[in-house]
Amino acid sequence: MADTPQRLQEKERKVQRPRVMTDITRAIASDIVSGRYRPGTFLPTENDLGAEHGVSRTAIREALKVLAAKGLVSSRPRVGTIVCDEDNWNIIDSQVLGWHAPHALDDKLFDAILETRRAIEPLVAELAAARATLREVADLEMAWEGMADAGEDIVKFSRSDIAFHQILYRASHNPIFRQIGGMIDTALKFSLEATAMISLDRRAEAVEAHREVVEALRLRDGDAARKAADHILDLAARDLVSAKQVKNS
């Protein structure tokens, strides 16, 4: 039976709704993390937000539920929706981190991200040396080759670097670390954007450090894998200092 205009409209709404919901949630979240709506203040009413974004109150209400689940807002019956203090935000959620523009991440957050990686990544590498499958080691080497072959192409270098760490966290075969790896992916993307102007010589050092991880996994050498991961993080810390100096100059 042919679809009537009404049935086609219903199908279109079903297809578009997830995208619209994602866009509206991101838009309101971006207004919060950018400081347009500051902690302790009330958001506009659902009607006003709906008018601003051109969507229904239902769409706004669903978006606010997502934001509340991630700690950005708190709804109070018959009072309104208030923006929560930043300490309540689920910052380890990759989506929350992704709602920040790279320039909106302050130095303290970049430092916290690096501290988190220092606490976790060497152990991840050590576990991966013992647990990685042959396929995962081969995939890790392929990602490293992408970094090595990138030359001056920072986009290719960054994409390969992120893929490298995704594979490494997956190869630890620890489901919790794998989940944390989702946050690391977003954090790494922002860190790479912040340090995108590092010299080719420094990038070559990073390529070599990542090669050391691949070799350690190939030899099933957990100690060498941990040391190689520490080397990567030392380089990341150095590049982040340089990026801060450029940013604040």
TATA-V823471 format. One record per residue. N is the residue number from 1. RES is the residue in three letters. OMEGA is omega in whole degrees, 0 to 359 (none if undefined). Layout:
<<N & RES & OMEGA> <N & RES & OMEGA>>
//
This chain:
<<1 & MET & 182> <2 & ALA & 179> <3 & ASP & 173> <4 & THR & 176> <5 & PRO & 180> <6 & GLN & 179> <7 & ARG & 178> <8 & LEU & 178> <9 & GLN & 179> <10 & GLU & 178> <11 & LYS & 181> <12 & GLU & 179> <13 & ARG & 181> <14 & LYS & 180> <15 & VAL & 187> <16 & GLN & 189> <17 & ARG & 179> <18 & PRO & 180> <19 & ARG & 179> <20 & VAL & 180> <21 & MET & 179> <22 & THR & 181> <23 & ASP & 181> <24 & ILE & 179> <25 & THR & 179> <26 & ARG & 182> <27 & ALA & 180> <28 & ILE & 178> <29 & ALA & 180> <30 & SER & 177> <31 & ASP & 179> <32 & ILE & 185> <33 & VAL & 179> <34 & SER & 179> <35 & GLY & 177> <36 & ARG & 173> <37 & TYR & 188> <38 & ARG & 177> <39 & PRO & 180> <40 & GLY & 179> <41 & THR & 180> <42 & PHE & 172> <43 & LEU & 171> <44 & PRO & 179> <45 & THR & 178> <46 & GLU & 178> <47 & ASN & 182> <48 & ASP & 177> <49 & LEU & 178> <50 & GLY & 179> <51 & ALA & 181> <52 & GLU & 185> <53 & HIS & 177> <54 & GLY & 179> <55 & VAL & 182> <56 & SER & 175> <57 & ARG & 180> <58 & THR & 179> <59 & ALA & 178> <60 & ILE & 181> <61 & ARG & 179> <62 & GLU & 178> <63 & ALA & 180> <64 & LEU & 176> <65 & LYS & 178> <66 & VAL & 181> <67 & LEU & 178> <68 & ALA & 180> <69 & ALA & 181> <70 & LYS & 173> <71 & GLY & 183> <72 & LEU & 182> <73 & VAL & 176> <74 & SER & 182> <75 & SER & 179> <76 & ARG & 182> <77 & PRO & 178> <78 & ARG & 178> <79 & VAL & 180> <80 & GLY & 181> <81 & THR & 183> <82 & ILE & 177> <83 & VAL & 182> <84 & CYS & 175> <85 & ASP & 183> <86 & GLU & 179> <87 & ASP & 180> <88 & ASN & 181> <89 & TRP & 178> <90 & ASN & 189> <91 & ILE & 178> <92 & ILE & 174> <93 & ASP & 184> <94 & SER & 180> <95 & GLN & 177> <96 & VAL & 179> <97 & LEU & 180> <98 & GLY & 179> <99 & TRP & 175> <100 & HIS & 167> <101 & ALA & 182> <102 & PRO & 182> <103 & HIS & 181> <104 & ALA & 178> <105 & LEU & 183> <106 & ASP & 184> <107 & ASP & 181> <108 & LYS & 180> <109 & LEU & 175> <110 & PHE & 178> <111 & ASP & 180> <112 & ALA & 178> <113 & ILE & 180> <114 & LEU & 177> <115 & GLU & 179> <116 & THR & 178> <117 & ARG & 179> <118 & ARG & 182> <119 & ALA & 190> <120 & ILE & 193> <121 & GLU & 177> <122 & PRO & 177> <123 & LEU & 177> <124 & VAL & 180> <125 & ALA & 179> <126 & GLU & 178> <127 & LEU & 180> <128 & ALA & 179> <129 & ALA & 181> <130 & ALA & 192> <131 & ARG & 185> <132 & ALA & 173> <133 & THR & 177> <134 & LEU & 179> <135 & ARG & 180> <136 & GLU & 177> <137 & VAL & 178> <138 & ALA & 178> <139 & ASP & 179> <140 & LEU & 179> <141 & GLU & 179> <142 & MET & 177> <143 & ALA & 177> <144 & TRP & 179> <145 & GLU & 176> <146 & GLY & 176> <147 & MET & 184> <148 & ALA & 183> <149 & ASP & 187> <150 & ALA & 182> <151 & GLY & 180> <152 & GLU & 181> <153 & ASP & 184> <154 & ILE & 180> <155 & VAL & 179> <156 & LYS & 179> <157 & PHE & 182> <158 & SER & 180> <159 & ARG & 180> <160 & SER & 179> <161 & ASP & 179> <162 & ILE & 178> <163 & ALA & 179> <164 & PHE & 183> <165 & HIS & 174> <166 & GLN & 181> <167 & ILE & 182> <168 & LEU & 179> <169 & TYR & 178> <170 & ARG & 183> <171 & ALA & 175> <172 & SER & 181> <173 & HIS & 174> <174 & ASN & 186> <175 & PRO & 179> <176 & ILE & 177> <177 & PHE & 179> <178 & ARG & 177> <179 & GLN & 178> <180 & ILE & 179> <181 & GLY & 177> <182 & GLY & 176> <183 & MET & 181> <184 & ILE & 180> <185 & ASP & 181> <186 & THR & 179> <187 & ALA & 180> <188 & LEU & 178> <189 & LYS & 180> <190 & PHE & 180> <191 & SER & 179> <192 & LEU & 177> <193 & GLU & 180> <194 & ALA & 183> <195 & THR & 187> <196 & ALA & 185> <197 & MET & 178> <198 & ILE & 185> <199 & SER & 178> <200 & LEU & 178> <201 & ASP & 179> <202 & ARG & 179> <203 & ARG & 178> <204 & ALA & 176> <205 & GLU & 179> <206 & ALA & 178> <207 & VAL & 180> <208 & GLU & 180> <209 & ALA & 178> <210 & HIS & 176> <211 & ARG & 179> <212 & GLU & 177> <213 & VAL & 179> <214 & VAL & 182> <215 & GLU & 179> <216 & ALA & 179> <217 & LEU & 179> <218 & ARG & 181> <219 & LEU & 183> <220 & ARG & 183> <221 & ASP & 184> <222 & GLY & 181> <223 & ASP & 179> <224 & ALA & 179> <225 & ALA & 178> <226 & ARG & 180> <227 & LYS & 180> <228 & ALA & 178> <229 & ALA & 177> <230 & ASP & 179> <231 & HIS & 178> <232 & ILE & 183> <233 & LEU & 174> <234 & ASP & 179> <235 & LEU & 179> <236 & ALA & 179> <237 & ALA & 179> <238 & ARG & 181> <239 & ASP & 179> <240 & LEU & 176> <241 & VAL & 179> <242 & SER & 180> <243 & ALA & 178> <244 & LYS & 181> <245 & GLN & 177> <246 & VAL & 182> <247 & LYS & 186> <248 & ASN & 182> <249 & SER & none>>
//
